Amino acid sequence: MPWKLTVRTGPRVQRTHFGQLGEALDALEARARELARAAPKQAVDAGYKRFEPVQRVAARIELAGPERLIPSVRAGVDVRGDGSTEAYLGRVKRQVVEQRKGETPYRALRRELKPR
């Protein structure tokens, strides 16, 4: 299975494998929408600073593949504490995927990952 989907919510990590990119992107979108609905929409006071829900990443869904050891594609979606989502490319140096007019983060991610 060349595509690995990793879902991080708090201390929990779930990994799922898929044979096709389309299947993995469908699962990513479904899980991100589910997590966005359940996002804790409250601020966190860390004592020295207050973090608003939009500033917190409540969940991160990462896609890696198709190679197994050193994937050439690393991308994903961050689910913010207010339920908003943001697609990105990369792993360590994340680059936000710019959305076009009327485009969802999921469609923008699909556009960027479309085989050229």
DRENROFI-737944 format. One record per residue: residue number from 1; residue in one letter; x, y, z of N, C-alpha, C, CB in turn. Coordinates in nm, 3 decimals. Each point is the difference from the previous one (the first is absolute). Glycine has a CB too. Example, Ala and Ser with C-alpha at 12.3 -4.5 7.8 and 13.67 -1.06 7.14 Angstrom:
<nodes>
  pos  code      n.X      n.Y      n.Z     ca.X     ca.Y     ca.Z      c.X      c.Y      c.Z     cb.X     cb.Y     cb.Z
    1     A    1.319   -0.569    0.780   -0.089    0.119    0.000    0.090    0.120    0.000   -0.189   -0.117    0.125
    2     S    0.154    0.222   -0.197    0.082    0.119    0.006   -0.077    0.109    0.073    0.118   -0.063   -0.215
</nodes>
This chain:
<nodes>
  pos  code      n.X      n.Y      n.Z     ca.X     ca.Y     ca.Z      c.X      c.Y      c.Z     cb.X     cb.Y     cb.Z
    1     M    0.084   -0.117    0.000   -0.084    0.117    0.000    0.089    0.124    0.000   -0.185   -0.125    0.122
    2     P    0.188    0.198   -0.230    0.096    0.110   -0.012   -0.037    0.130    0.071    0.057   -0.101   -0.213
    3     W   -0.183    0.126    0.247   -0.038    0.127    0.062   -0.035   -0.020    0.146   -0.084    0.082   -0.221
    4     K    0.147   -0.002    0.308   -0.024   -0.011    0.143   -0.069    0.128    0.048    0.202   -0.152    0.030
    5     L   -0.312    0.136    0.042   -0.075    0.111    0.057    0.017   -0.007    0.151   -0.168    0.003   -0.193
    6     T    0.222    0.104    0.252    0.023    0.007    0.143   -0.090    0.108    0.059    0.239   -0.080   -0.027
    7     V   -0.319    0.044    0.126   -0.091    0.095    0.065    0.049    0.019    0.143   -0.197   -0.071   -0.145
    8     R    0.228    0.197    0.179    0.047    0.034    0.134   -0.103    0.089    0.068    0.242   -0.018   -0.073
    9     T   -0.298   -0.031    0.181   -0.094    0.078    0.081    0.045   -0.011    0.144   -0.193   -0.039   -0.161
   10     G    0.249    0.148    0.212    0.055   -0.005    0.135    0.110   -0.104    0.006   -0.221    0.073    0.098
   11     P    0.219   -0.160    0.003    0.105   -0.102    0.011   -0.024   -0.123   -0.086    0.038    0.081    0.231
   12     R   -0.155   -0.090   -0.295   -0.034   -0.118   -0.080    0.052    0.012   -0.143   -0.203   -0.034    0.142
   13     V    0.255   -0.075   -0.194    0.048   -0.007   -0.138   -0.060   -0.124   -0.064    0.217    0.122    0.058
   14     Q   -0.281   -0.103   -0.174   -0.057   -0.112   -0.075    0.062    0.000   -0.140   -0.218    0.010    0.132
   15     R    0.257   -0.128   -0.178    0.057   -0.012   -0.134   -0.084   -0.096   -0.083    0.231    0.049    0.089
   16     T   -0.256   -0.010   -0.214   -0.076   -0.082   -0.093    0.075    0.000   -0.132   -0.222    0.052    0.115
   17     H    0.217   -0.162   -0.185    0.069   -0.012   -0.129   -0.101   -0.017   -0.112    0.200   -0.102    0.114
   18     F   -0.167    0.162   -0.231   -0.086   -0.004   -0.117    0.083   -0.033   -0.123   -0.158    0.167    0.104
   19     G    0.095   -0.231   -0.200    0.067   -0.038   -0.123    0.002    0.111   -0.104   -0.067   -0.232    0.045
   20     Q   -0.032    0.321   -0.042   -0.012    0.106   -0.100   -0.006    0.138    0.069   -0.120   -0.160   -0.156
   21     L    0.174    0.260    0.088   -0.001    0.136    0.053   -0.143    0.050    0.019    0.219    0.045   -0.113
   22     G   -0.308   -0.074    0.018   -0.139    0.046    0.010   -0.069   -0.054    0.124   -0.008    0.012   -0.247
   23     E    0.031   -0.138    0.279   -0.059   -0.060    0.120    0.053    0.069    0.126   -0.023   -0.220   -0.120
   24     A    0.153    0.247    0.122    0.061    0.064    0.116   -0.054    0.142    0.017    0.207   -0.140   -0.032
   25     L   -0.224    0.214   -0.078   -0.052    0.136    0.008   -0.147    0.001    0.044    0.162    0.070   -0.179
   26     D   -0.240   -0.169    0.135   -0.138   -0.011    0.044   -0.006   -0.023    0.151   -0.066   -0.091   -0.225
   27     A    0.151    0.001    0.275    0.003   -0.029    0.143    0.049    0.121    0.079    0.042   -0.241   -0.051
   28     L    0.057    0.313   -0.002    0.050    0.121    0.065   -0.112    0.102    0.015    0.230   -0.042   -0.095
   29     E   -0.303    0.066   -0.012   -0.108    0.099    0.004   -0.110   -0.042    0.098    0.051    0.061   -0.238
   30     A   -0.091   -0.187    0.235   -0.106   -0.047    0.089    0.042    0.014    0.146   -0.078   -0.160   -0.176
   31     R    0.200    0.121    0.208    0.048    0.009    0.139    0.017    0.144    0.044    0.117   -0.220   -0.027
   32     A   -0.067    0.306   -0.062    0.019    0.142    0.035   -0.135    0.067    0.025    0.211    0.006   -0.136
   33     R   -0.309   -0.035    0.055   -0.133    0.058    0.021   -0.060   -0.046    0.133   -0.035    0.008   -0.249
   34     E    0.055   -0.134    0.281   -0.049   -0.054    0.127    0.068    0.069    0.119   -0.043   -0.222   -0.113
   35     L    0.175    0.238    0.105    0.074    0.064    0.108   -0.031    0.149    0.011    0.181   -0.168   -0.032
   36     A   -0.208    0.233   -0.081   -0.034    0.143    0.002   -0.133    0.023    0.072    0.126    0.034   -0.216
   37     R   -0.221   -0.124    0.196   -0.129    0.012    0.070    0.017   -0.018    0.150   -0.118   -0.084   -0.204
   38     A    0.211   -0.001    0.244    0.020   -0.031    0.142    0.107    0.085    0.067   -0.071   -0.230   -0.052
   39     A    0.127    0.328   -0.020    0.109    0.082    0.055   -0.046    0.076    0.123    0.100    0.022   -0.230
   40     P   -0.016   -0.019    0.335   -0.035    0.074    0.122    0.013    0.150   -0.026    0.077   -0.193    0.145
   41     K   -0.188    0.262   -0.155    0.000    0.141   -0.039    0.014    0.092    0.122   -0.141   -0.058   -0.198
   42     Q    0.251    0.040    0.271    0.024    0.083    0.117    0.147    0.040    0.005   -0.188   -0.112    0.125
   43     A    0.213    0.227   -0.064    0.136    0.050    0.012    0.073   -0.074    0.111   -0.073    0.227   -0.084
   44     V    0.205   -0.225    0.079    0.083   -0.062    0.103    0.087    0.108    0.061    0.001   -0.225   -0.120
   45     D   -0.003    0.234    0.251    0.082    0.098    0.071    0.121   -0.072    0.056   -0.202    0.144    0.058
   46     A    0.320   -0.114   -0.112    0.124   -0.065    0.042    0.069    0.075    0.113    0.024   -0.089   -0.231
   47     G   -0.091    0.184    0.290    0.058    0.077    0.109    0.070    0.125   -0.049    0.028   -0.211    0.126
   48     Y    0.064    0.196   -0.218    0.073    0.114   -0.054   -0.061    0.050   -0.129    0.204   -0.088    0.107
   49     K   -0.288    0.006   -0.171   -0.060    0.037   -0.127   -0.130   -0.074   -0.019    0.226    0.046   -0.098
   50     R   -0.318    0.020    0.033   -0.129   -0.062   -0.030   -0.001   -0.039   -0.147   -0.118    0.136    0.181
   51     F    0.081   -0.262   -0.209   -0.006   -0.050   -0.136   -0.146   -0.013   -0.042    0.220   -0.122    0.029
   52     E   -0.256    0.197   -0.131   -0.136   -0.006   -0.053   -0.016   -0.129   -0.080   -0.017    0.254   -0.008
   53     P   -0.106   -0.301   -0.010   -0.020   -0.127   -0.071    0.064   -0.004   -0.139   -0.210   -0.024    0.126
   54     V    0.207    0.135   -0.199    0.057    0.001   -0.136    0.152   -0.013    0.003   -0.192    0.143   -0.075
   55     Q    0.256   -0.114    0.188    0.145   -0.009    0.011    0.047   -0.141    0.035    0.002    0.238    0.070
   56     R   -0.092   -0.324   -0.029    0.035   -0.135    0.044   -0.029   -0.102   -0.110   -0.048    0.065    0.237
   57     V    0.136   -0.162   -0.250   -0.025   -0.112   -0.091   -0.059   -0.112    0.085    0.192    0.065   -0.159
   58     A   -0.320   -0.093    0.137   -0.069   -0.103    0.078    0.033   -0.140   -0.053   -0.185    0.162    0.050
   59     A    0.209   -0.172   -0.181    0.033   -0.129   -0.061    0.082    0.025   -0.127   -0.211   -0.108    0.094
   60     R    0.296    0.012   -0.124    0.080    0.008   -0.122   -0.013   -0.133   -0.073    0.165    0.166    0.104
   61     I   -0.199   -0.157   -0.233   -0.015   -0.119   -0.082    0.107    0.007   -0.108   -0.252   -0.019    0.046
   62     E    0.345   -0.076   -0.045    0.114    0.002   -0.091   -0.008   -0.116   -0.100    0.140    0.109    0.179
   63     L   -0.103   -0.079   -0.301    0.002   -0.098   -0.108    0.144   -0.013   -0.049   -0.240    0.054   -0.067
   64     A    0.288   -0.178    0.054    0.136   -0.024   -0.047   -0.001   -0.115   -0.100    0.097    0.084    0.219
   65     G   -0.016   -0.071   -0.323    0.009   -0.108   -0.098    0.059    0.051   -0.130   -0.195   -0.114    0.104
   66     P    0.193    0.040   -0.207   -0.033   -0.141   -0.008    0.116   -0.091    0.043   -0.158    0.056   -0.183
   67     E    0.279   -0.001    0.194    0.112   -0.083    0.044   -0.015   -0.030    0.149    0.152    0.101   -0.178
   68     R   -0.097   -0.212    0.220   -0.020   -0.041    0.138    0.103    0.059    0.095   -0.099   -0.209   -0.086
   69     L    0.227    0.201    0.052    0.104    0.047    0.092    0.017    0.151    0.000    0.114   -0.216   -0.034
   70     I   -0.101    0.274   -0.084    0.015    0.145   -0.010   -0.106    0.051   -0.098    0.251   -0.010    0.050
   71     P   -0.371    0.044    0.001   -0.109    0.042   -0.088    0.033    0.129   -0.075   -0.160   -0.110    0.156
   72     S    0.123    0.114   -0.283    0.023    0.120   -0.080   -0.111    0.103    0.022    0.121   -0.138   -0.169
   73     V   -0.236    0.093    0.219   -0.111    0.090    0.026   -0.029    0.000    0.149   -0.097   -0.042   -0.229
   74     R    0.096    0.161    0.285   -0.042    0.021    0.139   -0.093    0.119   -0.002    0.216   -0.097    0.099
   75     A   -0.337    0.075   -0.053   -0.100    0.106   -0.001   -0.102   -0.031    0.109    0.032    0.042   -0.250
   76     G   -0.125    0.049    0.270   -0.102   -0.027    0.100   -0.092    0.117    0.024    0.156   -0.156    0.104
   77     V   -0.234    0.142    0.003   -0.098    0.102    0.039    0.010    0.019    0.150   -0.155   -0.060   -0.193
   78     D    0.161    0.186    0.236   -0.009    0.034    0.141   -0.143    0.039    0.031    0.241    0.076    0.005
   79     V   -0.296   -0.131    0.103   -0.132    0.038    0.048    0.024    0.091    0.120   -0.113   -0.216   -0.083
   80     R    0.069    0.341    0.072    0.019    0.098    0.107   -0.105   -0.018    0.109    0.097    0.161   -0.166
   81     G   -0.073   -0.099    0.279   -0.091   -0.011    0.113   -0.137    0.057   -0.023    0.196    0.008    0.140
   82     D   -0.209    0.083   -0.237   -0.132    0.057   -0.030   -0.074   -0.079   -0.107    0.089    0.224    0.063
   83     G   -0.029   -0.334   -0.109   -0.063   -0.083   -0.102    0.042    0.033   -0.142   -0.190   -0.021    0.153
   84     S    0.271    0.123   -0.172    0.048    0.033   -0.134    0.111   -0.097   -0.039   -0.060    0.244    0.031
   85     T    0.084   -0.257   -0.161    0.102   -0.092   -0.050    0.094    0.073   -0.094   -0.159   -0.193    0.022
   86     E    0.281    0.141   -0.031    0.102    0.062   -0.084    0.087   -0.111   -0.059    0.000    0.213    0.140
   87     A    0.010   -0.218   -0.272    0.081   -0.101   -0.068    0.144    0.049   -0.012   -0.202   -0.082   -0.127
   88     Y    0.296   -0.013    0.130    0.141    0.035   -0.013    0.074   -0.107   -0.077   -0.011    0.128    0.216
   89     L    0.128   -0.090   -0.264    0.094   -0.091   -0.064    0.128    0.000    0.082   -0.099    0.041   -0.231
   90     G    0.169   -0.153    0.233    0.124   -0.009    0.075   -0.020   -0.063    0.136    0.082    0.199   -0.120
   91     R    0.027   -0.212    0.192   -0.010   -0.057    0.134    0.063    0.093    0.102    0.004   -0.230   -0.096
   92     V    0.127    0.246    0.090    0.067    0.089    0.095   -0.025    0.146   -0.039    0.177   -0.176    0.044
   93     K   -0.153    0.207   -0.170   -0.028    0.136   -0.051   -0.133   -0.006   -0.074    0.250    0.058   -0.021
   94     R   -0.356   -0.030    0.094   -0.134   -0.007   -0.061   -0.026    0.124   -0.084   -0.082   -0.138    0.192
   95     Q    0.021    0.115   -0.306   -0.040    0.109   -0.089   -0.151   -0.008   -0.014    0.223   -0.001   -0.126
   96     V   -0.292    0.107    0.165   -0.146    0.002   -0.007   -0.042   -0.002   -0.146   -0.017    0.126    0.218
   97     V   -0.082   -0.209   -0.249   -0.054   -0.009   -0.136   -0.102    0.113   -0.016    0.037   -0.254   -0.012
   98     E   -0.010    0.343   -0.082   -0.091    0.113   -0.024   -0.127   -0.051   -0.066    0.195    0.159   -0.022
   99     Q   -0.308   -0.116    0.075   -0.128   -0.038   -0.055   -0.043    0.102   -0.105   -0.064   -0.114    0.216
  100     R    0.009    0.064   -0.324   -0.057    0.087   -0.102   -0.143    0.033    0.040    0.148   -0.099   -0.180
  101     K   -0.206    0.197    0.113   -0.135    0.044    0.032   -0.098   -0.117   -0.008    0.054    0.230   -0.087
  102     G   -0.131   -0.250    0.195   -0.100   -0.106    0.004    0.056   -0.139    0.023   -0.132    0.140   -0.149
  103     E    0.259   -0.151    0.184    0.066   -0.130    0.015    0.013   -0.035    0.149    0.127    0.036   -0.218
  104     T   -0.150   -0.161    0.252    0.019   -0.045    0.137    0.148   -0.037    0.019   -0.241   -0.085    0.014
  105     P    0.287    0.075    0.110    0.139   -0.044    0.021    0.025   -0.139   -0.059    0.007    0.138    0.208
  106     Y   -0.108   -0.224   -0.206    0.016   -0.136   -0.051    0.015    0.000   -0.152   -0.135   -0.086    0.193
  107     R    0.057    0.167   -0.260    0.010    0.009   -0.146    0.135    0.064   -0.039   -0.254    0.018   -0.019
  108     A    0.298    0.081    0.097    0.130    0.063   -0.027    0.113   -0.102    0.015   -0.091    0.222    0.079
  109     L    0.081   -0.307    0.023    0.102   -0.103    0.020   -0.002   -0.102   -0.114   -0.020    0.031    0.249
  110     R   -0.099   -0.069   -0.293   -0.011   -0.093   -0.114    0.063    0.061   -0.126   -0.213   -0.096    0.099
  111     R    0.188    0.226   -0.119    0.057    0.069   -0.118    0.152   -0.003    0.006   -0.203    0.149   -0.014
  112     E    0.260   -0.126    0.131    0.146    0.002    0.013    0.062   -0.138   -0.015   -0.023    0.196    0.150
  113     L   -0.050   -0.300   -0.109    0.054   -0.136   -0.006   -0.033   -0.074   -0.128   -0.017   -0.005    0.245
  114     K   -0.062    0.070   -0.331   -0.039   -0.063   -0.128    0.126   -0.033   -0.081   -0.221    0.128   -0.001
  115     P    0.229   -0.250   -0.052    0.116   -0.036   -0.082    0.014    0.092   -0.120   -0.026   -0.238    0.073
  116     R    0.147    0.281   -0.097    0.027    0.092   -0.111    0.054   -0.075   -0.118    0.044    0.186    0.159
</nodes>
